[in-house]
């Protein structure tokens, strides 16, 4: 993995047309650099929730509602992904329709959870 990133960084740094310098660093390095440069980041204020995207359609409790279902969603997504990976090794199309249906059902569940 390191060699892949190193190759990308070397390419970017050697290409002067990109006008970019990439280096390794930590989150602390980033904030120290921002502090040194005295960068003024924009700040937003106000009440962002309850969000309304149409006349009477409000999104409330987006981050806190239905924790059971959000956990269930993560468990199902994980199980489905593992099944898809195993299916890819099986070299069979016998269960393909079942996997497609499971993915569609999970997508519908995720959509309505939001």
MDTraj code that builds the backbone (N, CA, C; nanometers):
import mdtraj as md
import numpy as np

residues = "UNK UNK UNK UNK UNK UNK UNK UNK UNK UNK UNK UNK UNK UNK UNK UNK UNK UNK UNK UNK UNK UNK UNK UNK UNK UNK UNK UNK UNK UNK UNK UNK UNK UNK UNK UNK UNK UNK UNK UNK UNK UNK UNK UNK UNK UNK UNK UNK UNK UNK UNK UNK UNK UNK UNK UNK UNK UNK UNK UNK UNK UNK UNK UNK UNK UNK UNK UNK UNK UNK UNK UNK UNK UNK UNK UNK UNK UNK UNK UNK UNK UNK UNK UNK UNK UNK UNK UNK UNK UNK UNK UNK UNK UNK UNK UNK UNK UNK UNK UNK UNK UNK UNK UNK UNK UNK UNK UNK UNK UNK UNK UNK UNK UNK".split()
xyz = np.array([
    [0.0830, -0.1184, 0.0000],
    [0.0000, 0.0000, 0.0000],
    [0.0877, 0.1251, 0.0000],
    [0.1919, 0.1235, 0.0839],
    [0.2823, 0.2384, 0.0910],
    [0.3399, 0.2704, -0.0459],
    [0.3857, 0.1675, -0.1175],
    [0.4470, 0.1899, -0.2489],
    [0.3484, 0.2506, -0.3483],
    [0.2213, 0.2124, -0.3390],
    [0.1198, 0.2711, -0.4267],
    [0.1056, 0.4207, -0.4012],
    [0.0909, 0.4572, -0.2724],
    [0.0787, 0.5991, -0.2392],
    [0.2070, 0.6744, -0.2723],
    [0.3198, 0.6132, -0.2444],
    [0.4496, 0.6769, -0.2736],
    [0.4601, 0.7072, -0.4222],
    [0.4175, 0.6127, -0.5066],
    [0.4214, 0.6349, -0.6508],
    [0.3329, 0.7510, -0.6934],
    [0.2149, 0.7595, -0.6349],
    [0.1229, 0.8697, -0.6670],
    [0.1822, 1.0025, -0.6219],
    [0.2365, 1.0059, -0.5004],
    [0.2961, 1.1292, -0.4477],
    [0.4149, 1.1717, -0.5331],
    [0.5011, 1.0772, -0.5693],
    [0.6164, 1.1099, -0.6534],
    [0.5718, 1.1652, -0.7885],
    [0.4677, 1.1053, -0.8468],
    [0.4174, 1.1534, -0.9764],
    [0.3669, 1.2970, -0.9645],
    [0.2860, 1.3236, -0.8631],
    [0.2301, 1.4581, -0.8450],
    [0.3414, 1.5595, -0.8210],
    [0.4349, 1.5267, -0.7331],
    [0.5423, 1.6209, -0.7000],
    [0.6369, 1.6449, -0.8173],
    [0.6533, 1.5476, -0.9071],
    [0.7440, 1.5655, -1.0202],
    [0.6769, 1.6344, -1.1394],
    [0.5459, 1.6445, -1.1373],
    [0.4726, 1.7073, -1.2479],
    [0.4461, 1.8536, -1.2124],
    [0.5316, 1.9430, -1.2615],
    [0.5239, 2.0857, -1.2269],
    [0.3964, 2.1513, -1.2778],
    [0.3349, 2.0944, -1.3838],
    [0.2110, 2.1503, -1.4377],
    [0.0961, 2.1412, -1.3370],
    [0.1041, 2.0495, -1.2442],
    [-0.0024, 2.0339, -1.1449],
    [0.0038, 2.1416, -1.0365],
    [0.1203, 2.2085, -1.0244],
    [0.1377, 2.3154, -0.9256],
    [0.0941, 2.2686, -0.7858],
    [0.1362, 2.1472, -0.7514],
    [0.0950, 2.0860, -0.6250],
    [0.2128, 2.0144, -0.5625],
    [0.2195, 2.0210, -0.4302],
    [0.3199, 1.9441, -0.3571],
    [0.2465, 1.8601, -0.2533],
    [0.2700, 1.7305, -0.2579],
    [0.2062, 1.6370, -0.1655],
    [0.3131, 1.5789, -0.0748],
    [0.2800, 1.5675, 0.0542],
    [0.3746, 1.5074, 0.1482],
    [0.2973, 1.4277, 0.2528],
    [0.3718, 1.3417, 0.3209],
    [0.3128, 1.2633, 0.4285],
    [0.2942, 1.3536, 0.5482],
    [0.1888, 1.3306, 0.6243],
    [0.1673, 1.4095, 0.7441],
    [0.0565, 1.3516, 0.8299],
    [0.0477, 1.4053, 0.9486],
    [-0.0568, 1.3650, 1.0418],
    [-0.1608, 1.4752, 1.0509],
    [-0.2683, 1.4476, 1.1193],
    [-0.3703, 1.5487, 1.1409],
    [-0.3130, 1.6664, 1.2187],
    [-0.2259, 1.6373, 1.3141],
    [-0.1602, 1.7446, 1.3906],
    [-0.0746, 1.8314, 1.2983],
    [-0.0020, 1.7688, 1.2044],
    [0.0784, 1.8448, 1.1077],
    [-0.0100, 1.9408, 1.0283],
    [-0.1260, 1.8926, 0.9866],
    [-0.2179, 1.9746, 0.9071],
    [-0.2610, 2.0980, 0.9864],
    [-0.3068, 2.0766, 1.1101],
    [-0.3558, 2.1897, 1.1889],
    [-0.2426, 2.2854, 1.2276],
    [-0.1232, 2.2339, 1.2497],
    [-0.0093, 2.3217, 1.2752],
    [0.0188, 2.4095, 1.1535],
    [0.0119, 2.3498, 1.0348],
    [0.0348, 2.4259, 0.9114],
    [-0.0729, 2.5330, 0.8925],
    [-0.1982, 2.4971, 0.9165],
    [-0.3077, 2.5939, 0.9056],
    [-0.2866, 2.7084, 1.0042],
    [-0.2452, 2.6738, 1.1274],
    [-0.2215, 2.7764, 1.2289],
    [-0.1062, 2.8682, 1.1894],
    [0.0023, 2.8113, 1.1352],
    [0.1173, 2.8914, 1.0905],
    [0.0780, 2.9896, 0.9810],
    [-0.0063, 2.9445, 0.8899],
    [-0.0474, 3.0288, 0.7771],
    [-0.1577, 3.1262, 0.8150],
    [-0.2096, 3.1128, 0.9368],
    [-0.3198, 3.1969, 0.9851],
    [-0.4363, 3.1968, 0.8868],
    [-0.4710, 3.0787, 0.8438],
    [-0.5820, 3.0625, 0.7495],
    [-0.7127, 3.0902, 0.8222],
    [-0.7952, 3.1738, 0.7636],
    [-0.9270, 3.2043, 0.8197],
    [-1.0303, 3.1192, 0.7468],
    [-1.0792, 3.0177, 0.8149],
    [-1.1793, 2.9311, 0.7555],
    [-1.3176, 2.9911, 0.7765],
    [-1.4051, 2.9777, 0.6776],
    [-1.5396, 3.0330, 0.6931],
    [-1.6162, 2.9581, 0.8023],
    [-1.7046, 3.0280, 0.8654],
    [-1.7837, 2.9690, 0.9728],
    [-1.9314, 2.9895, 0.9419],
    [-2.0060, 2.8838, 0.9542],
    [-2.1500, 2.8913, 0.9330],
    [-2.2191, 2.8921, 1.0673],
    [-2.3276, 2.9656, 1.0771],
    [-2.4025, 2.9666, 1.2019],
    [-2.5507, 2.9659, 1.1697],
    [-2.6273, 2.9344, 1.2687],
    [-2.7715, 2.9300, 1.2493],
    [-2.8263, 2.7936, 1.2839],
    [-2.9530, 2.7772, 1.2614],
    [-3.0209, 2.6516, 1.2909],
    [-3.0345, 2.5740, 1.1616],
    [-2.9646, 2.4613, 1.1512],
    [-2.9648, 2.3846, 1.0285],
    [-3.0703, 2.2748, 1.0279],
    [-3.1162, 2.2345, 1.1437],
    [-3.2224, 2.1348, 1.1530],
    [-3.3336, 2.1955, 1.2362],
    [-3.4509, 2.1743, 1.2143],
    [-3.5139, 2.0765, 1.1290],
    [-3.5055, 2.1268, 0.9852],
    [-3.4562, 2.0395, 0.8986],
    [-3.4348, 2.0718, 0.7584],
    [-3.5638, 2.0500, 0.6808],
    [-3.5956, 2.1419, 0.5933],
    [-3.7130, 2.1278, 0.5080],
    [-3.6678, 2.1381, 0.3636],
    [-3.6970, 2.0357, 0.2856],
    [-3.6549, 2.0401, 0.1456],
    [-3.7694, 2.0772, 0.0524],
    [-3.8903, 2.0799, 0.1031],
    [-4.0069, 2.1247, 0.0253],
    [-4.0983, 2.2016, 0.1198],
    [-4.2180, 2.2246, 0.0786],
    [-4.3089, 2.3080, 0.1578],
    [-4.3304, 2.2560, 0.2997],
    [-4.3799, 2.1358, 0.3136],
    [-4.4124, 2.0822, 0.4454],
    [-4.3369, 1.9524, 0.4760],
    [-4.2290, 1.9241, 0.4048],
    [-4.1536, 1.8009, 0.4249],
    [-4.0307, 1.8293, 0.5104],
    [-4.0395, 1.7915, 0.6385],
    [-3.9311, 1.8195, 0.7326],
    [-3.8532, 1.6932, 0.7638],
    [-3.7224, 1.7073, 0.7757],
    [-3.6340, 1.5978, 0.8151],
    [-3.5904, 1.6262, 0.9581],
    [-3.6409, 1.5498, 1.0510],
    [-3.5995, 1.5722, 1.1899],
    [-3.5520, 1.4410, 1.2500],
    [-3.4624, 1.4500, 1.3455],
    [-3.4110, 1.3314, 1.4109],
    [-3.3244, 1.2455, 1.3217],
    [-3.2677, 1.3044, 1.2200],
    [-3.1908, 1.2277, 1.1209],
    [-3.0779, 1.1492, 1.1858],
    [-3.0081, 1.2087, 1.2823],
    [-2.8912, 1.1428, 1.3416],
    [-2.9263, 1.0590, 1.4647],
    [-3.0431, 1.0791, 1.5216],
    [-3.0725, 1.0134, 1.6485],
    [-3.1916, 0.9194, 1.6446],
    [-3.2715, 0.9248, 1.5421],
    [-3.3922, 0.8421, 1.5417],
    [-3.3625, 0.7000, 1.4971],
    [-3.4392, 0.6098, 1.5467],
    [-3.4385, 0.4690, 1.5082],
    [-3.3007, 0.4029, 1.5133],
    [-3.2325, 0.4076, 1.6267],
    [-3.0995, 0.3459, 1.6332],
    [-3.1036, 0.1955, 1.6068],
    [-3.2129, 0.1281, 1.6448],
    [-3.2226, -0.0156, 1.6186],
    [-3.2162, -0.0434, 1.4690],
    [-3.2922, 0.0346, 1.3916],
    [-3.2970, 0.0112, 1.2468],
    [-3.1655, 0.0496, 1.1792],
    [-3.1003, 0.1529, 1.2308],
    [-2.9718, 0.1916, 1.1731],
    [-2.8666, 0.0840, 1.1995],
    [-2.8714, 0.0230, 1.3176],
    [-2.7803, -0.0874, 1.3463],
    [-2.8146, -0.2079, 1.2589],
    [-2.9434, -0.2371, 1.2474],
    [-2.9865, -0.3482, 1.1623],
    [-2.9392, -0.3267, 1.0187],
    [-2.9490, -0.2042, 0.9714],
    [-2.9028, -0.1709, 0.8371],
    [-2.7547, -0.2044, 0.8210],
    [-2.6732, -0.1690, 0.9196],
    [-2.5289, -0.1976, 0.9121],
    [-2.5017, -0.3479, 0.9127],
    [-2.5748, -0.4216, 0.9953],
    [-2.5571, -0.5667, 1.0027],
    [-2.5970, -0.6311, 0.8696],
    [-2.7111, -0.5894, 0.8147],
    [-2.7572, -0.6458, 0.6877],
    [-2.6621, -0.6108, 0.5734],
    [-2.6154, -0.4869, 0.5707],
    [-2.5217, -0.4446, 0.4660],
    [-2.3948, -0.5289, 0.4710],
    [-2.3446, -0.5525, 0.5909],
    [-2.2235, -0.6325, 0.6079],
    [-2.2453, -0.7767, 0.5625],
    [-2.3562, -0.8348, 0.6028],
    [-2.3855, -0.9732, 0.5640],
    [-2.4041, -0.9851, 0.4130],
    [-2.4735, -0.8891, 0.3547],
    [-2.4954, -0.8920, 0.2102],
    [-2.3635, -0.8760, 0.1352],
    [-2.2772, -0.7883, 0.1830],
    [-2.1482, -0.7689, 0.1158],
    [-2.0623, -0.8949, 0.1238],
    [-2.0603, -0.9588, 0.2403],
    [-1.9853, -1.0845, 0.2535],
    [-2.0409, -1.1892, 0.1575],
    [-2.1724, -1.1954, 0.1472],
    [-2.2358, -1.2919, 0.0573],
    [-2.1997, -1.2631, -0.0880],
    [-2.1978, -1.1355, -0.1244],
    [-2.1611, -1.0994, -0.2622],
    [-2.0162, -1.1376, -0.2925],
    [-1.9282, -1.1193, -0.1968],
    [-1.7873, -1.1564, -0.2167],
    [-1.7747, -1.3073, -0.2341],
    [-1.8393, -1.3830, -0.1472],
    [-1.8356, -1.5285, -0.1611],
    [-1.8981, -1.5738, -0.2925],
    [-2.0070, -1.5085, -0.3317],
    [-2.0737, -1.5402, -0.4574],
    [-1.9795, -1.5200, -0.5765],
    [-1.8964, -1.4168, -0.5679],
    [-1.8047, -1.3893, -0.6790],
    [-1.7019, -1.5008, -0.6959],
    [-1.6714, -1.5731, -0.5891],
    [-1.5792, -1.6854, -0.5976],
    [-1.6473, -1.8134, -0.6467],
    [-1.7781, -1.8198, -0.6340],
    [-1.8514, -1.9435, -0.6635],
    [-1.8602, -1.9741, -0.8127],
    [-1.8473, -1.8753, -0.8964],
    [-1.8553, -1.8941, -1.0417],
    [-1.9860, -1.9608, -1.0821],
    [-2.0930, -1.9153, -1.0205],
    [-2.2255, -1.9670, -1.0504],
    [-2.3217, -1.8496, -1.0524],
    [-2.4220, -1.8573, -1.1351],
    [-2.5211, -1.7494, -1.1414],
    [-2.6529, -1.7924, -1.0789],
    [-2.6521, -1.9053, -1.0107],
    [-2.7753, -1.9628, -0.9581],
    [-2.8471, -1.8691, -0.8617],
    [-2.7748, -1.7992, -0.7760],
    [-2.8366, -1.7131, -0.6750],
    [-2.8328, -1.5644, -0.7123],
    [-2.7953, -1.5347, -0.8341],
    [-2.7805, -1.3948, -0.8742],
    [-2.9087, -1.3149, -0.8530],
    [-3.0225, -1.3689, -0.8935],
    [-3.1494, -1.2964, -0.8784],
    [-3.1815, -1.2702, -0.7314],
    [-3.1478, -1.3658, -0.6435],
    [-3.1703, -1.3459, -0.5001],
    [-3.0823, -1.2335, -0.4458],
    [-2.9579, -1.2271, -0.4914],
    [-2.8677, -1.1206, -0.4462],
    [-2.9145, -0.9840, -0.4965],
    [-2.9594, -0.9794, -0.6199],
    [-3.0109, -0.8532, -0.6751],
    [-3.1327, -0.8079, -0.5951],
    [-3.2219, -0.8998, -0.5653],
    [-3.3415, -0.8657, -0.4867],
    [-3.3032, -0.8197, -0.3465],
    [-3.2048, -0.8846, -0.2848],
    [-3.1600, -0.8448, -0.1511],
    [-3.1005, -0.7046, -0.1540],
    [-3.0205, -0.6748, -0.2555],
    [-2.9608, -0.5410, -0.2679],
    [-3.0692, -0.4350, -0.2885],
    [-3.1686, -0.4643, -0.3715],
    [-3.2776, -0.3688, -0.3956],
    [-3.3591, -0.3449, -0.2683],
    [-3.3859, -0.4521, -0.1953],
    [-3.4615, -0.4389, -0.0711],
    [-3.3838, -0.3579, 0.0315],
    [-3.2560, -0.3858, 0.0446],
    [-3.1736, -0.3097, 0.1379],
    [-3.1671, -0.1633, 0.0967],
    [-3.1566, -0.1356, -0.0306],
    [-3.1527, 0.0030, -0.0792],
    [-3.2817, 0.0757, -0.0443],
    [-3.3938, 0.0086, -0.0603],
    [-3.5223, 0.0695, -0.0258],
    [-3.5294, 0.0959, 0.1242],
    [-3.4822, 0.0006, 0.2041],
    [-3.4795, 0.0166, 0.3494],
    [-3.3922, 0.1362, 0.3890],
    [-3.2747, 0.1494, 0.3269],
    [-3.1838, 0.2607, 0.3577],
    [-3.2474, 0.3939, 0.3176],
    [-3.3129, 0.3953, 0.2028],
    [-3.3754, 0.5187, 0.1561],
    [-3.4808, 0.5663, 0.2548],
    [-3.5633, 0.4769, 0.3020],
    [-3.6694, 0.5166, 0.3930],
    [-3.6183, 0.5424, 0.5337],
    [-3.5019, 0.4896, 0.5675],
    [-3.4445, 0.5176, 0.6988],
    [-3.3973, 0.6623, 0.7078],
    [-3.3509, 0.7179, 0.5965],
    [-3.3037, 0.8566, 0.5971],
    [-3.4198, 0.9489, 0.6195],
])
top = md.Topology()
chain = top.add_chain()
for i, resn in enumerate(residues, 1):
    res = top.add_residue(resn, chain, resSeq=i)
    for name in ("N", "CA", "C"):
        top.add_atom(name, md.element.get_by_symbol(name[0]), res)
traj = md.Trajectory(xyz[None], top)
